[in-house]
Amino acid sequence: MALFGRRASRTPLDGVDAVLADLDGVVYAGPGALPHAIESLNAAATRGRRLGYITNNASRRDAVVAEHLRDLGLVATRPEDVVTSPQAAMRLLRERVPAGATILVVGGDGLVFEIEKAGFVVTRSADDAPAAVVQGFAPHVGWEHLAEASYALATPEDEGGIPWIATNTDWTIPQARGIAPGNGTLVSAVHTAVGRLAVVAGKPERPIFDEAVARFGARHPLFIGDRLDTDIAGAQTAGIDSALVLTGIDRPKHVLAAPPTSRPTYILADLRELHEEYPETVVRGEVTSVRDAAVRIDGADIHIVAAGTRPIDLVRAGAAAIWASGRAIYGFRVPEQLYADPFHRP
């Protein structure tokens, strides 16, 4: 992976023409900006990088998200700079149902807006014989909405039932007060009732990344996310370099355990490190080091040779050593200090 052999003189932004950022857990948590996010992204734009935002959150339309970002200080943000999972869901919907069909919507204004903009008719009731169900996150979604979806999806699609599209299946969503259930938990509730699986439009599926790359004309984009299973896995599938920032969902212990399909190019404590030299990973014998942090693997034991002065470098060294071993994390005895979590999170 790209953690190995990076020259110390390079920053994560070197050679990048477009920065594509997730929102929840990267730019903000709830209504408020995360520390250092706004100034770091503005600095990237000032230095010639196009800024775009990719979000699985289907509760708000792109114009509302853009206004929120402008209020936070990303003053040049336009609606077209925001790529949403409902927009990706419309691609899938057009392939599956006739134009102008009635669609049962579970979700909020962002999803309703995109469905109506695409020429479909919105209903909230299974009694209206919908041609498909599209499900996205909104804070107000409750039992009645999930029940209507379940009624509409009672017949399996291969037995003549209607399609079911989920904007995303994120299990959690960062909020100002902490971590809350995401759309994946709501989709799972319907799945439990009907025994069917939804087709997923957003991350980690590739269409939402392809839409962003095409929209911004990016040749060498960098995607920034806070989740390995959606953000980083999706970027990897799309062939895009990625940075995992530890200001949202996934923590150091998740980084150490990341499978090959969801390992980031860069690991960042916060977005200031976009502009800092990214340290080289050095392997000498059994010791893997990043700056003054070093670890050693001895059979099933991982030893911290030096904790170093920056906790993020110890995480980087530990991840590099474990990933290079080709062994899963459960095959090791890991010292608690290696997955300590002094990093900011909501």
MARKOLMAR-74093 format. One line per field, with one value per residue: z, y, x of N, C-alpha, C in turn; residue in three letters; chain. Coordinates in steps of 0.2 Angstrom, whole numbers. Each point is the difference from the previous one (the first is absolute). Layout:
<sites>
n_c3 <- c(Z_...)
n_c2 <- c(Y_...)
n_c1 <- c(X_...)
ca_c3 <- c(Z_...)
ca_c2 <- c(Y_...)
ca_c1 <- c(X_...)
c_c3 <- c(Z_...)
c_c2 <- c(Y_...)
c_c1 <- c(X_...)
resn <- c(Ala_...)
chain <- c(A_...)
</sites>
This chain:
<sites>
n_c3 <- c(0_-1_6_-4_1_3_-5_5_-6_-1_-2_4_0_1_-6_5_-4_4_5_1_3_4_3_2_6_-5_-3_1_6_-2_3_5_-2_-2_5_-3_-1_2_4_1_-1_3_4_0_0_4_1_-2_5_-5_3_2_1_3_0_5_3_0_6_-3_-3_-6_-2_4_-3_-6_2_2_-6_-4_4_-1_-6_-3_-1_-3_5_-5_-1_-6_5_1_1_0_5_1_-2_4_5_-2_-1_6_3_-4_2_6_0_-3_-4_5_2_3_4_3_3_3_3_-1_1_2_3_3_1_1_3_2_1_1_2_6_2_5_3_5_-5_3_2_-1_1_4_-5_6_4_1_4_3_3_5_4_-4_-3_0_4_-1_-1_5_4_-2_1_6_0_-2_4_2_-7_0_-2_1_4_-3_6_4_-4_3_0_4_3_6_2_1_4_0_4_-1_6_1_2_-6_1_-5_0_-5_-6_1_6_-4_-4_5_3_-6_-1_6_-2_-6_3_-2_-5_2_-6_1_0_7_3_-1_-3_-5_-2_7_0_-5_3_6_-2_-3_5_4_-5_5_0_5_2_6_2_4_5_4_-5_2_2_0_4_4_2_0_3_3_0_2_3_5_0_6_4_5_2_5_-4_-2_-4_-5_5_4_4_-4_1_6_0_-3_-3_-4_0_6_-3_3_-5_3_6_2_5_-4_-3_5_1_-3_4_3_0_-4_6_-1_-2_5_-4_6_-3_7_0_1_-3_3_-3_6_-3_4_-4_4_-6_5_-5_5_2_1_-1_5_-5_-3_5_0_-3_-5_3_-4_1_6_-2_-4_5_5_-4_-1_6_2_-4_1_6_-3_6_2_2_0_-5_2_5_1_1_6_1_-3_3_4_2_-1_-5_-3_3_-3)
n_c2 <- c(-6_6_-3_-5_2_4_5_1_2_-6_4_-1_6_-2_3_2_-1_-5_3_-6_4_-5_0_-5_3_4_3_-4_1_-2_5_-2_5_-5_-1_5_-2_6_2_-6_-1_5_-3_-6_3_3_-6_1_-3_-4_3_-7_-1_-6_-1_-5_6_-3_3_3_5_0_4_-4_-6_2_2_-6_-2_4_-2_-6_4_-5_6_-4_-4_-4_0_2_2_-1_-6_-1_-5_5_4_-4_0_6_-1_-3_5_4_-4_1_6_0_4_5_-5_-4_4_-5_5_-2_6_5_7_-1_-5_3_4_-5_-4_6_2_-7_3_-3_-4_4_-6_0_-3_-6_3_4_-6_2_3_3_-2_6_-3_6_3_1_5_2_-4_-3_-3_5_4_-3_1_6_1_-3_4_6_-2_-2_2_-5_3_-6_2_5_0_5_4_-1_7_-1_6_-3_-4_7_-4_5_6_3_1_6_-4_-2_-6_1_-3_-3_1_-3_3_5_-1_-1_5_3_-1_1_5_1_-1_6_0_6_3_1_6_1_4_-5_1_-2_-1_0_-4_-4_1_0_-5_-3_2_-2_-4_-4_1_3_-3_3_-6_4_-5_-1_-3_-5_-2_6_4_-4_-5_5_4_-5_-2_7_-2_3_4_-2_4_-4_4_0_4_-6_-5_-2_-5_1_-3_4_5_-2_-1_6_-3_-4_-2_2_0_6_5_4_0_4_4_5_4_3_-7_2_5_-5_0_-5_-3_-2_-5_-1_-5_-2_-5_-1_6_2_6_5_4_2_-2_-5_-6_-5_-5_-4_-4_-2_3_5_2_5_1_5_3_3_6_-4_0_5_2_-1_3_5_0_0_4_4_-1_1_5_2_-1_2_2_-3_6_-5_0_6_0_4_4_1_2_-5_-1_3_4_3_-2_5_0_0)
n_c1 <- c(4_-3_-1_2_6_-4_2_5_2_-4_-5_-5_1_7_0_-4_-5_-2_-3_-2_-5_0_-6_-4_3_-1_-6_-5_-3_-6_-2_5_4_4_4_2_-6_-3_4_0_-7_-1_5_-3_-5_3_2_-6_-2_-4_-5_-1_-6_1_-7_0_1_-6_1_5_-3_3_-5_-3_3_0_-7_-1_3_-4_-5_3_0_-3_2_4_-3_-2_-7_2_3_-7_3_-6_-1_-5_5_5_-5_0_7_0_-4_3_4_-4_-2_-6_1_0_3_-4_3_0_0_5_-1_5_1_6_-3_-5_5_4_-5_-3_7_0_-5_2_-5_-1_0_-4_-4_1_-5_5_2_5_4_2_4_1_5_0_5_-4_1_-5_4_-6_-4_-5_6_3_-6_-1_7_-1_-6_4_4_-6_-1_4_6_3_-5_3_4_0_4_6_0_6_0_0_5_2_3_5_-2_6_-2_-2_-5_2_1_-4_-6_3_0_6_-1_-2_5_4_-3_1_7_0_-4_4_6_1_4_1_-1_7_-2_0_5_4_-6_2_-7_0_5_-3_-6_3_4_-6_-4_5_0_0_6_1_-6_-2_-2_-3_1_-5_-2_3_-6_-1_3_4_-5_-4_5_1_-7_-1_5_-2_5_2_-3_2_-5_3_-5_-1_-2_4_2_5_-4_-4_4_3_-7_2_-5_3_-6_3_6_0_1_-4_3_-5_3_1_-4_3_0_-6_2_1_7_-1_1_6_-3_4_2_2_1_-1_4_-6_3_-3_4_-2_-5_0_-1_-1_0_-2_-1_-4_6_-4_7_-1_4_-4_-3_6_1_-2_-6_-1_6_-2_-6_4_5_-5_-4_5_2_-6_-1_6_-2_-5_0_-6_-3_-5_4_-1_5_-5_5_-3_6_1_-5_4_-5_6_-3_-1_-5_-6)
ca_c3 <- c(0_-1_6_-1_-5_-1_2_5_-3_-3_4_-4_-5_-6_-6_0_-3_3_6_1_8_3_4_7_3_-4_0_6_4_1_-4_1_-3_4_1_-5_-6_-5_-2_-4_-6_-3_-2_-6_-5_-1_-3_-7_0_0_6_-1_6_-2_6_0_4_-5_3_-2_-7_-1_1_7_3_-2_4_7_0_0_6_4_-2_-7_-2_-8_-1_-4_0_-5_4_5_-3_5_-2_-4_-7_-3_-1_-6_-5_1_-1_-7_-3_2_-1_-5_1_3_4_7_4_8_3_7_0_1_-5_-5_-5_-3_-5_-5_-3_-4_-5_-5_-4_3_4_7_5_7_2_-4_-3_-7_-5_-2_-4_3_7_1_7_2_7_3_7_2_-3_6_-1_-5_-6_-2_-2_-7_-5_0_-3_-7_-2_3_-5_-2_-7_-5_-1_-2_4_-3_2_7_0_5_-2_3_6_5_6_5_-3_6_2_5_6_0_-6_0_-5_-7_-5_0_5_-2_-6_3_3_-6_-2_5_-1_-6_-2_-6_1_-4_-4_3_-5_2_3_-4_-7_-5_-4_3_-1_-7_-1_3_-4_-6_1_1_-4_4_-3_6_6_6_4_7_3_7_1_-4_-3_-5_-3_-2_-5_-6_-3_-2_-5_-6_-2_3_7_6_7_6_5_7_3_-1_2_1_5_-1_0_-6_-5_1_-2_-7_-5_-6_-4_3_3_-3_-2_6_6_2_6_-2_-6_0_-2_-7_-2_4_-3_2_2_-3_4_0_3_1_3_3_2_-5_3_-3_5_6_2_-3_3_-2_1_2_0_1_4_-3_5_-2_1_2_-1_-4_3_-3_0_-7_-3_3_-3_-7_1_2_-6_-6_2_0_-7_-4_2_-4_5_3_7_5_1_4_6_-1_7_0_-2_-8_-2_5_-4_2_-6_1_-3_2)
ca_c2 <- c(6_6_2_-2_3_7_4_5_7_1_0_-4_4_0_-3_-1_6_1_-2_-3_-2_-2_6_-2_-3_3_8_2_-5_4_7_4_-2_-3_5_1_-3_5_4_-5_-1_7_1_-4_4_6_-3_-2_-6_0_-4_-3_-4_-6_-2_-5_2_1_4_6_1_3_7_1_-2_6_6_-1_0_7_3_-2_3_-3_5_0_-6_1_-6_-5_-2_-6_-6_-3_-6_0_1_-6_-4_1_-4_-7_-1_1_-6_-5_2_5_7_2_-5_2_-3_0_3_0_5_7_4_-1_-6_2_5_-3_-4_4_4_-5_-1_-5_2_-2_-2_-3_-5_-6_-1_3_-5_3_-4_-1_3_3_2_4_2_6_-1_-2_-7_-4_-7_0_0_-6_-5_1_-3_-7_-3_0_-5_-6_-5_0_3_-5_-3_6_6_6_2_3_3_4_5_-3_-4_2_-2_6_6_5_6_4_-3_-7_-5_-2_-5_3_-3_-7_-3_1_-4_-6_-2_-2_-6_-5_-1_-3_-5_2_5_6_2_6_5_4_-4_-1_-2_4_6_7_2_1_6_5_0_3_6_4_-1_-2_-5_-3_2_-3_0_1_-3_-2_-7_-5_-4_4_5_-2_-5_3_3_-5_-3_5_1_6_0_2_2_-1_5_-3_5_-2_-6_-5_2_-3_-7_-2_1_-6_-6_1_-5_3_4_6_3_6_2_4_0_7_2_5_2_4_-4_1_5_-2_-6_-7_-3_-6_-6_-3_-7_-2_-7_-1_6_5_6_6_6_-2_-5_-7_-6_-6_-6_-6_-6_3_6_7_4_7_2_7_3_6_6_2_-6_-3_-4_-7_-3_-2_-6_-7_-2_-3_-6_-5_-1_-3_-7_-4_-4_3_3_-4_-4_3_4_7_4_5_6_0_2_6_4_7_4_4_-3_3)
ca_c1 <- c(-4_4_3_7_5_-2_6_-2_-1_-6_-6_-6_-3_4_-3_-7_-4_-7_-1_-6_0_-6_-2_-1_6_6_0_-4_-3_-6_0_6_6_5_6_5_-2_-2_6_4_-3_1_7_1_-3_4_6_-1_-4_-7_-3_-6_-3_-4_-3_-5_-6_-5_-6_-1_2_6_0_0_7_4_-1_3_7_2_-1_5_6_2_-4_-1_-4_-6_-4_3_6_-2_-2_-4_-2_-6_2_2_-5_-4_3_-2_-7_-1_2_-4_-8_-2_0_-7_-3_-1_5_-1_6_2_5_-2_-1_6_-2_-6_2_4_-5_-4_4_1_-6_-4_-6_2_-5_2_-5_0_-7_0_3_6_4_6_1_7_1_6_0_-2_-1_-7_-2_-2_-2_-5_3_3_-5_-2_5_0_-6_1_5_-2_1_7_0_1_-7_-4_0_3_7_1_7_2_5_6_-1_4_-3_0_1_2_-4_3_0_3_-1_-7_-1_-1_-5_1_-5_-7_-1_0_-7_-5_2_-2_-8_-2_4_3_6_0_5_3_2_6_6_6_-1_4_-3_0_7_1_-3_4_6_-2_-3_6_5_6_5_4_-4_2_-7_0_-6_1_-2_4_-4_-4_4_7_-1_-3_5_5_-3_0_7_2_4_-5_3_-5_1_-2_-4_-7_-2_5_5_7_-1_-3_6_4_-3_-3_2_3_-5_-2_6_1_6_2_-3_0_-3_-5_1_6_5_0_5_6_4_-3_7_2_0_6_1_7_-1_-6_-3_-3_0_-3_3_3_-4_3_-3_4_-5_4_-5_-6_1_3_3_1_7_1_-7_0_-3_-6_-4_-2_5_0_-5_2_5_-3_-4_5_3_-5_-2_5_1_-5_-4_-5_2_-1_6_5_-1_2_0_-5_3_0_-7_-2_-4_0_-2_-6_-6_-6)
c_c3 <- c(0_6_0_-5_-1_2_5_-2_-2_5_-3_-6_-7_-6_0_-3_2_7_1_7_2_5_7_2_-4_1_7_4_2_-3_0_-4_4_0_-6_-7_-5_-2_-4_-7_-4_-3_-6_-6_-2_-4_-7_0_0_6_-2_6_-2_7_-1_4_-5_3_-3_-8_-1_2_8_3_-2_4_7_0_-1_7_5_-2_-7_-5_-8_-2_-4_0_-4_3_4_-4_5_-2_-3_-7_-3_0_-6_-6_0_-2_-7_-4_1_-1_-5_2_3_4_8_5_8_3_7_1_0_-6_-6_-5_-4_-6_-6_-4_-4_-5_-6_-3_3_5_7_4_6_2_-5_-4_-7_-5_-3_-5_3_7_0_7_2_7_1_7_2_-2_6_-2_-5_-7_-2_-1_-7_-5_1_-3_-8_-3_2_-5_-3_-7_-5_0_-2_4_-3_3_7_-1_6_-2_3_6_6_7_5_-4_6_1_5_7_1_-7_0_-6_-7_-4_0_5_-2_-6_3_3_-5_-2_5_-1_-6_-3_-7_1_-5_-5_3_-5_2_2_4_-7_-5_-3_3_-1_-7_-2_2_-5_-7_1_1_-5_3_-4_6_6_6_4_8_3_7_1_-5_-4_-6_-4_-4_-5_-6_-5_-3_-6_-7_-2_2_6_5_6_5_5_7_4_0_3_2_4_-2_0_-6_-6_0_-3_-7_-5_-7_-4_2_4_-3_-2_6_6_3_7_-1_-7_-1_-4_-8_-3_3_-4_3_1_-4_5_-2_3_0_4_2_2_-5_4_-4_4_6_3_-3_3_-3_1_2_1_1_4_-4_6_-2_2_2_-1_-5_3_-3_0_-7_-3_3_-3_-7_0_1_-6_-5_2_0_-7_-4_2_-3_5_3_7_5_1_5_7_-1_6_-1_-2_-8_-2_4_-5_3_-5_1_-4_3_6)
c_c2 <- c(6_3_-1_4_7_4_5_7_1_1_-4_4_1_-4_0_6_1_-4_-2_-2_-2_6_-2_-3_2_7_2_-6_4_7_3_-4_-4_4_-1_-2_6_3_-5_0_7_1_-4_3_6_-2_-4_-7_2_-3_-2_-4_-5_-2_-5_2_3_5_7_1_3_7_2_-2_6_6_-2_0_8_3_-2_3_-2_5_-1_-6_1_-7_-6_-2_-6_-5_-5_-7_-1_1_-6_-5_1_-3_-7_0_1_-7_-5_1_5_7_2_-5_3_-4_1_3_-1_4_7_4_-1_-6_2_5_-3_-4_4_3_-5_-2_-5_3_-3_-2_-2_-6_-6_-1_4_-4_3_-5_-2_3_3_3_3_2_7_-1_-1_-6_-4_-7_1_0_-7_-6_1_-3_-8_-3_0_-5_-7_-6_0_3_-5_-4_5_6_6_1_4_3_4_5_-2_-4_1_-2_5_6_5_6_4_-3_-7_-4_-2_-6_3_-4_-7_-4_0_-5_-8_-2_-2_-7_-6_-1_-4_-5_2_5_6_0_7_5_4_-4_-6_-2_5_6_7_3_2_7_6_2_4_7_6_0_-2_-5_-3_3_-3_0_-1_-3_-2_-8_-5_-4_3_5_-2_-6_2_3_-5_-3_4_1_7_0_3_2_-2_5_-2_5_-3_-7_-5_3_-4_-8_-3_1_-6_-6_0_-6_4_4_7_4_6_1_4_0_7_0_5_3_5_-4_-1_4_-2_-5_-6_-4_-7_-6_-4_-7_-2_-7_-1_6_5_6_6_5_-4_-6_-7_-5_-6_-6_-5_-5_3_6_6_4_7_1_7_3_6_6_2_-7_-3_-4_-7_-4_-2_-5_-6_-2_-3_-7_-6_-1_-4_-8_-5_-4_5_2_-5_-6_3_2_7_4_6_7_1_2_5_5_8_5_3_-5_3_-3)
c_c1 <- c(4_3_8_3_-2_6_-3_-2_-7_-6_-5_-3_4_-3_-7_-3_-7_0_-7_-1_-7_-2_-1_6_7_0_-4_-3_-6_0_7_6_5_6_5_-3_-1_6_5_-2_0_7_1_-3_4_6_-2_-4_-7_-3_-7_-2_-4_-3_-5_-7_-5_-5_0_2_7_1_0_6_5_0_3_8_3_-1_6_7_3_-4_-1_-4_-6_-3_4_7_-2_-3_-4_-2_-7_1_2_-6_-5_2_-3_-8_-2_1_-6_-7_-1_1_-7_-3_-1_5_-1_7_0_6_-2_0_5_-2_-6_1_3_-5_-4_3_1_-7_-5_-5_2_-6_3_-4_1_-7_0_3_6_4_7_0_7_0_6_-1_-4_-1_-7_-3_-2_-3_-5_3_3_-5_-3_4_-1_-6_1_5_-1_2_7_0_0_-7_-5_-1_3_7_0_7_1_5_7_-2_5_-3_-1_1_2_-4_4_0_3_-2_-7_-1_-1_-5_1_-4_-7_-1_0_-7_-5_2_-2_-7_-1_5_3_6_-1_6_2_3_7_6_-2_-1_4_-4_1_7_1_-4_4_6_-2_-2_6_5_7_4_4_-3_3_-7_2_-6_2_-2_3_-5_-4_5_6_-1_-3_5_5_-3_0_7_2_4_-5_4_-6_2_-3_-4_-8_-1_6_6_7_-1_-3_5_4_-3_-3_2_3_-5_-2_5_2_7_4_-4_1_-3_-5_2_6_6_0_6_7_3_-3_6_0_0_7_0_7_0_-7_-4_-3_-1_-3_3_4_-5_2_-4_4_-5_5_-5_-7_-1_2_2_1_7_1_-7_0_-3_-7_-4_-2_6_1_-6_2_5_-3_-4_5_2_-5_-2_5_1_-5_-4_-5_1_-2_6_6_-3_2_0_-5_2_-1_-7_-3_-3_0_-3_-7_-6_-6_-3)
resn <- c(Met_Ala_Leu_Phe_Gly_Arg_Arg_Ala_Ser_Arg_Thr_Pro_Leu_Asp_Gly_Val_Asp_Ala_Val_Leu_Ala_Asp_Leu_Asp_Gly_Val_Val_Tyr_Ala_Gly_Pro_Gly_Ala_Leu_Pro_His_Ala_Ile_Glu_Ser_Leu_Asn_Ala_Ala_Ala_Thr_Arg_Gly_Arg_Arg_Leu_Gly_Tyr_Ile_Thr_Asn_Asn_Ala_Ser_Arg_Arg_Asp_Ala_Val_Val_Ala_Glu_His_Leu_Arg_Asp_Leu_Gly_Leu_Val_Ala_Thr_Arg_Pro_Glu_Asp_Val_Val_Thr_Ser_Pro_Gln_Ala_Ala_Met_Arg_Leu_Leu_Arg_Glu_Arg_Val_Pro_Ala_Gly_Ala_Thr_Ile_Leu_Val_Val_Gly_Gly_Asp_Gly_Leu_Val_Phe_Glu_Ile_Glu_Lys_Ala_Gly_Phe_Val_Val_Thr_Arg_Ser_Ala_Asp_Asp_Ala_Pro_Ala_Ala_Val_Val_Gln_Gly_Phe_Ala_Pro_His_Val_Gly_Trp_Glu_His_Leu_Ala_Glu_Ala_Ser_Tyr_Ala_Leu_Ala_Thr_Pro_Glu_Asp_Glu_Gly_Gly_Ile_Pro_Trp_Ile_Ala_Thr_Asn_Thr_Asp_Trp_Thr_Ile_Pro_Gln_Ala_Arg_Gly_Ile_Ala_Pro_Gly_Asn_Gly_Thr_Leu_Val_Ser_Ala_Val_His_Thr_Ala_Val_Gly_Arg_Leu_Ala_Val_Val_Ala_Gly_Lys_Pro_Glu_Arg_Pro_Ile_Phe_Asp_Glu_Ala_Val_Ala_Arg_Phe_Gly_Ala_Arg_His_Pro_Leu_Phe_Ile_Gly_Asp_Arg_Leu_Asp_Thr_Asp_Ile_Ala_Gly_Ala_Gln_Thr_Ala_Gly_Ile_Asp_Ser_Ala_Leu_Val_Leu_Thr_Gly_Ile_Asp_Arg_Pro_Lys_His_Val_Leu_Ala_Ala_Pro_Pro_Thr_Ser_Arg_Pro_Thr_Tyr_Ile_Leu_Ala_Asp_Leu_Arg_Glu_Leu_His_Glu_Glu_Tyr_Pro_Glu_Thr_Val_Val_Arg_Gly_Glu_Val_Thr_Ser_Val_Arg_Asp_Ala_Ala_Val_Arg_Ile_Asp_Gly_Ala_Asp_Ile_His_Ile_Val_Ala_Ala_Gly_Thr_Arg_Pro_Ile_Asp_Leu_Val_Arg_Ala_Gly_Ala_Ala_Ala_Ile_Trp_Ala_Ser_Gly_Arg_Ala_Ile_Tyr_Gly_Phe_Arg_Val_Pro_Glu_Gln_Leu_Tyr_Ala_Asp_Pro_Phe_His_Arg_Pro)
chain <- c(A_A_A_A_A_A_A_A_A_A_A_A_A_A_A_A_A_A_A_A_A_A_A_A_A_A_A_A_A_A_A_A_A_A_A_A_A_A_A_A_A_A_A_A_A_A_A_A_A_A_A_A_A_A_A_A_A_A_A_A_A_A_A_A_A_A_A_A_A_A_A_A_A_A_A_A_A_A_A_A_A_A_A_A_A_A_A_A_A_A_A_A_A_A_A_A_A_A_A_A_A_A_A_A_A_A_A_A_A_A_A_A_A_A_A_A_A_A_A_A_A_A_A_A_A_A_A_A_A_A_A_A_A_A_A_A_A_A_A_A_A_A_A_A_A_A_A_A_A_A_A_A_A_A_A_A_A_A_A_A_A_A_A_A_A_A_A_A_A_A_A_A_A_A_A_A_A_A_A_A_A_A_A_A_A_A_A_A_A_A_A_A_A_A_A_A_A_A_A_A_A_A_A_A_A_A_A_A_A_A_A_A_A_A_A_A_A_A_A_A_A_A_A_A_A_A_A_A_A_A_A_A_A_A_A_A_A_A_A_A_A_A_A_A_A_A_A_A_A_A_A_A_A_A_A_A_A_A_A_A_A_A_A_A_A_A_A_A_A_A_A_A_A_A_A_A_A_A_A_A_A_A_A_A_A_A_A_A_A_A_A_A_A_A_A_A_A_A_A_A_A_A_A_A_A_A_A_A_A_A_A_A_A_A_A_A_A_A_A_A_A_A_A_A_A_A_A_A_A_A_A_A_A_A_A_A_A_A_A_A_A_A_A_A_A_A)
</sites>
